[in-house]
Amino acid sequence: MGPKGDIVAKFVIVRSRKGKAGNYTGASCQMESVAADQALQILEDTVGKGIVDGFCHDRDNKSRNIVHKHFPDAVEYQDGFHCKKKFELCWKRLTSNEYAKSDMPIVDSKIFHGIKNRLKIFFNTLLDKHISKEQKLFYWLHAVDHLIGNHSPEYCLHSTKDEEKEHFIWTAGLENENARNHLLEFLKDSGSVFQIVNPDYATHINESYNARSCRFNPKHTNYLSSYEGRTDIATIYHNEGYQGLLELRNLSGIKPIHPILRDSLIEEHKEKKLRSEREKTEEYRSARSERRKARKLIVNGKGDYGNGQDEEIISNESQNSSEIPKYVIA
């Protein structure tokens, strides 16, 4: 991938099968690792070890070890979406008493009922926040203080409005120091992802490319005769959208599609690209978060008009709508 997300180089590995030639003969489950290893070897031989400053991966396969084999100084980042899986993994350890020690006896997992969703929302919020990794870890480790009622400003991400609300208190944890210690171990374990997560990097672009490749290249296709060509088509579509495919059709002498359909496809691709760029901005994320909070208050309100907070939120949004850039509005 280039700096703008375009594909600038492609490396294809095809498994040899009975009656079909290929450039790989091992187990299919290792093809991803072998392909990455060989591609990085070519990159290293071509430009040297200093070309890669960092890499982002989704914790699948052996990505970390493979990249560091060729580029030892490359900084590791992880996709924020995949880092969210860390919460469930560590929560299972917590409820299974895997954090128990000699000075921390096992505790009934029922004592943690009622706090999981609150912690999960806070965890996901921190993953998406554009603050330093030290700040993320600091706020996360002080989640215990939040749960037992200590909402000191230095420990909180609350706004001034939130300070006036009645906060949830984890009564069972307030009365049980051992349970708080178990929860703190959980926070330390799950908080390790804040050292490597970066909300600006993501691997979903690779997944979308794989999906496009399969559109032009079904898994049951005879790879020997068509795999290279169809992945080339997927690459053109990824970089240039339907405009590139239409030009390819013209060069190949294929009958052109109807002008109305052609213009519709090109416009659709432009809108998708514009929407993708807009959703990456901090302004859009903040506005989306505020809309979700407003909707939650309205949905959870009592009666036809909620508890009165919904009307205030709607009026405030209408007054401040001019302050939000137009490209932020969905």
C-alpha positions, -999 to +999 in steps of 0.1 A: +000+000+000+011+035-008+007+066+015-027+072+001-039+036+004-033+027-032-017-006-041+017+000-055+030-036-056+015-070-056+029-104-047+009-136-056+015-170-042-004-200-056-004-234-039+006-264-060-021-290-063-024-323-080-023-315-117-019-278-111+015-260-109+022-233-084+049-215-065+041-230-031+039-266-020+033-265+018+002-266+039-025-240+029-028-228+065+007-214+062+003-196+028-004-162+044+028-164+065+049-176+036+035-150+012+042-122+037+077-135+044+086-137+007+072-103-001+090-086+028+123-104+017+119-088-018+113-054-002+143-058+020+166-069-008+153-040-030+154-010-006+172-022+025+161-025+062+155+012+069+125+017+047+098+004+071+092+027+101+062+008+114+035-017+106-002-023+116-016-058+119-047-076+133-029-102+155-036-129+130-010-155+120+026-145+128+027-110+114+048-095+143+076-120+141+077-120+103+080-082+100+106-080+128+126-107+110+132-084+081+128-049+098+138-052+134+133-015+142+098-013+128+073+000+153+043-022+159+007-009+158-025-028+160-059-022+145-082-006+170-111-027+159-092-060+165-078-046+198-114-046+211-113-084+212-087-081+240-114-070+264-135-102+261-104-124+264-093-107+296-128-107+310-130-144+306-098-147+326-112-125+353-145-145+357-124-178+356-103-166+385-071-167+364-058-136+382-060-153+416-027-154+436-016-165+471-025-131+485-056-128+462-080-157+468-106-166+443-137-146+441-173-154+430-176-141+394-212-129+402-197-100+420-187-085+387-222-086+372-234-051+362-200-036+354-190-054+323-208-033+298-198+000+315-161-010+314-164-023+278-179+010+266-151+029+284-125+006+269-137+011+234-139+048+239-103+050+250-092+029+220-107+055+196-095+086+215-067+107+200-047+110+232-013+096+242-010+059+251+002+070+286-031+089+291-052+060+279-035+036+303-038+061+332-076+066+327-081+029+322-063+018+354-084+043+374-116+028+362-119+011+396-121+046+412-150+054+389-169+023+398-166+029+436-177+065+433-144+085+431-149+109+402-120+132+408-113+154+377-078+141+372-091+105+369-121+113+346-129+121+310-163+135+321-176+168+307-190+194+330-225+182+323-217+147+335-204+160+368-240+169+378-254+135+370-259+107+396-232+082+389-233+044+391-216+029+422-203-007+423-215-015+458-202-051+458-167-039+449-169-010+474-173-035+501-148-062+488-111-052+485-102-086+471-127-081+442-112-047+435-077-063+433-089-089+409-104-061+387-072-041+389-053-071+375-079-073+347-073-036+339-036-041+338-038-071+315-063-056+291-047-022+292-016-036+275-032-029+241-030+008+247+007+007+242+003-004+206-031+007+194-035+036+170-069+047+158-055+062+126-044+028+113-066-001+103-064-033+084-099-034+070-087-020+037-070-054+032-102-073+040-121-052+014-095-059-012-098-096-005-135-093-009-131-076-042-106-102-054-132-129-047-158-110-067-136-112-097-119-144-087-142-171-070-124-197-049-133-225-072-117-208-102-089-225-121-061-204-105-035-215-130-052-198-159-069-168-144-058-159-108-031-133-118-054-115-142-083-114-119-063-100-089-049-074-114-085-064-121-092-062-083-061-040-079-072-016-107-107-014-091-091-007-056-069+021-070-091+037-096-127+025-089-151+017-118-134+043-140-103+021-142-124-010-150-143+009-177-110+020-193-098-016-192-130-027-210-124-002-237-088-013-242-099-049-243-125-042-270-154-053-247-188-039-255-192-008-234-220-007-208-249+018-210-238+054-203-264+058-175-251+027-157-215+038-163-221+073-147-240+057-118-211+033-110-185+061-112-206+084-090-212+056-065-175+050-061-168+088-056-194+090-029-180+059-011-145+074-012-157+108+000-177+092+028-147+071+039-125+102+041-151+121+060-156+094+086-119+094+094-119+130+106-119+138+144-148+162+139-170+135+124-162+111+152-170+137+178-202+146+162-212+110+158-205+104+195-227+133+205-255+121+183-254+087+199-255+101+234-285+123+225-303+094+209-296+072+240-311+098+263-342+101+242-347+063+239-342+058+276-364+087+286-398+082+302-431+091+286-438+107+252-411+133+256-386+115+278-374+131+310-370+166+296-334+161+286-342+152+250-358+185+243-328+204+257-304+183+237-323+188+204-325+226+210-288+228+218-280+208+186-300+232+165-283+262+181-248+248+176-254+232+142-238+261+125-206+255+144-201+220+129-185+219+095-208+207+067-187+176+059-193+163+094-230+159+090-239+124+079 
